[in-house]
Amino acid sequence: MNHILKRPLTELGYNFVGGEHLPEGKNEYFLRDQQRSSAIVYRKLSALELETLVRNDNTSDDWNNIHGIG
């Protein structure tokens, strides 16, 4: 039988790495940042990019957490 764990929608996309897998004081993005290329530069989305995403029915609980490349 499957084990189904229900969590609030606000946690969707967060807390995906358990604390036992992280060095003390580090968050879930620590491992991702260690593995990604240092040549990739992230930036805030422009107003036009955000408007395009919203017009295409995309949603985010906090658009400040969404970044573009370049």
C-alpha positions as CSV (number, residue, x, y, z in Angstrom):
1,M,0.0,0.0,0.0
2,N,1.3,3.5,-0.8
3,H,2.1,6.0,1.9
4,I,0.6,9.4,1.1
5,L,1.8,12.4,3.0
6,K,-0.3,15.5,2.8
7,R,1.3,18.9,3.2
8,P,0.1,22.5,2.7
9,L,0.3,23.8,-0.8
10,T,2.6,26.6,0.5
11,E,5.3,23.9,1.0
12,L,5.2,22.7,-2.6
13,G,8.7,22.9,-4.0
14,Y,10.3,23.5,-0.6
15,N,11.8,21.2,2.0
16,F,12.6,18.5,-0.5
17,V,15.9,17.6,1.1
18,G,15.8,16.3,4.7
19,G,17.9,17.9,7.3
20,E,19.8,14.7,7.9
21,H,21.3,15.1,4.4
22,L,22.5,18.7,4.9
23,P,25.5,20.2,6.7
24,E,24.6,22.1,9.9
25,G,23.3,25.6,9.1
26,K,22.8,24.9,5.4
27,N,19.5,24.9,3.6
28,E,18.1,22.7,0.8
29,Y,19.7,24.9,-1.9
30,F,23.2,24.3,-0.6
31,L,23.6,20.9,-2.4
32,R,22.1,22.3,-5.6
33,D,24.4,25.3,-5.6
34,Q,27.4,23.0,-5.0
35,Q,26.5,20.9,-8.1
36,R,25.6,23.6,-10.6
37,S,28.0,25.3,-12.9
38,S,29.5,28.5,-11.5
39,A,29.2,29.9,-15.0
40,I,25.4,30.2,-14.7
41,V,24.3,33.6,-13.5
42,Y,20.7,34.1,-12.2
43,R,18.8,37.4,-12.3
44,K,15.4,38.7,-11.2
45,L,12.7,38.5,-13.9
46,S,11.8,41.6,-15.8
47,A,8.3,43.1,-15.5
48,L,7.6,41.9,-19.1
49,E,8.7,38.3,-18.3
50,L,6.5,38.3,-15.2
51,E,3.5,39.7,-17.1
52,T,4.0,37.0,-19.8
53,L,4.0,34.3,-17.2
54,V,0.9,35.6,-15.5
55,R,-1.0,36.0,-18.8
56,N,-0.2,32.4,-19.6
57,D,-1.8,31.3,-16.3
58,N,1.4,30.6,-14.4
59,T,1.3,31.3,-10.7
60,S,3.8,31.6,-7.9
61,D,3.3,32.1,-4.2
62,D,6.3,34.5,-4.4
63,W,7.5,35.8,-7.7
64,N,10.7,37.0,-6.0
65,N,11.8,33.4,-5.8
66,I,11.6,32.9,-9.5
67,H,14.8,33.8,-11.4
68,G,15.9,33.8,-15.1
69,I,19.3,32.8,-16.5
70,G,21.6,35.5,-17.9
